Amino acid sequence: MNVNSINISPKISSQQQPKLLLTPGQVISAQVIKSEGGQLLLQYGSYLFKAKTDLALKPGERLKLSVESTNDNIINLKIIDETETKRPENTTLITTNQKPDQNMEAVARQLMKFNLPVSLEFITELNKFLKKNKLPADISQLVVWLKSVGIEVDSEQDIKALQILQKFFQGELALDQEPKYFDLLNAAENQYAGGLNIYGWPLGNHHVYLIKEGARSEPLLPDSCKLAIKVDSAALQELWFVIELTDNRMTANILCTEEKFRNILEREVGNLMTALKGAGYLVKDLTIKVDKSKTTIFDLLPEQEISNVNLQV
């Protein structure tokens, strides 16, 4: 992984995932991503489902499913064998709150963020890679981003570079070390043909990011962008300001790390609202939350929903 040499992956279009619509008589193909103790993670196209079953299904197994009926939150399916003789079991899908392997689900979500195919092989290999090299689970999102811009991590030198890059996004590098990593980020995204694009710039010891959905060739419009600013405050420690504009109205979220900091910010939020309105901004909503999990820009990227279903035979 040479920061001066970037291989760019082919164009991947970015579209908002439509609501899943299934009709009786329709036949779909789904793949088992995870199967453990009757709990499943299933993939159907760009959709992922949490599921439960009494069948002995294996990861990687592909299922052909016939939609028997759809009523409210219940979808009745029939598992069809290619020969139509081995497994004609009736199957029911209903909403539930099952908990499949969290790390596998997290990687699947990360792949979906960048419109990458959810591959069981890639998820399995990535988990093995993290365990073998004793890397934290949250570094997987950085590996997925690198994959989305055509950069693979495989050598010992790559792993060291990966750890330094993680420190950069966490704001732990010295200021004089940061410019080349901002250059890497922007060079990769400027050459990448589509998908979810992230751009970044230093502002003193703070980080400013622009998140843009859609192909790079598409016009830069306020409604298609999100501005995220990571601030290192001497008084309030790490703060994230996430700003979006919809119909010329601003929505702002402020994330801090402790309840005492939220209390301080809430006492000052009135002054901030007044200043924004005085500058001509129409503020739709401004919220302050405590969230210790948002440590890099990748934690703030929009996520596609993984449907909760209970697969019962």
Number of C-alpha atoms within 10 A of each C-alpha: 19 13 15 9 11 17 16 18 16 12 11 17 14 15 12 8 10 8 7 9 6 15 12 13 12 12 16 15 14 18 20 21 26 24 22 15 10 16 21 26 27 27 22 16 12 15 18 25 22 24 27 28 19 11 13 9 17 14 16 16 13 16 19 15 21 22 19 18 16 16 8 6 9 14 21 20 26 20 21 19 14 10 7 9 8 10 12 13 12 15 19 20 21 17 16 14 12 15 14 19 14 9 14 18 19 16 24 25 21 25 22 21 21 24 19 18 12 21 16 18 11 15 21 14 12 18 16 12 15 15 12 9 10 9 14 10 14 17 14 20 21 18 18 25 20 20 18 25 24 16 21 17 18 10 10 10 11 15 15 13 16 18 14 15 20 19 15 20 19 15 20 12 15 10 13 7 10 20 13 12 17 18 16 19 19 17 17 25 20 16 14 22 20 25 23 24 22 22 19 20 18 15 11 9 14 16 22 17 17 17 18 23 22 20 19 17 9 11 9 13 9 14 14 15 19 20 19 23 21 24 20 16 11 7 7 16 12 20 22 25 16 19 17 17 20 12 8 13 14 16 17 19 16 19 22 24 19 15 12 11 19 18 13 11 17 14 9 11 15 11 11 13 16 13 12 14 12 10 9 9 15 16 16 12 11 15 11 18 18 16 15 12 11 17 18 19 20 16 13 15 17 16 13 16 12 18 17 19 24 23 25 17 16
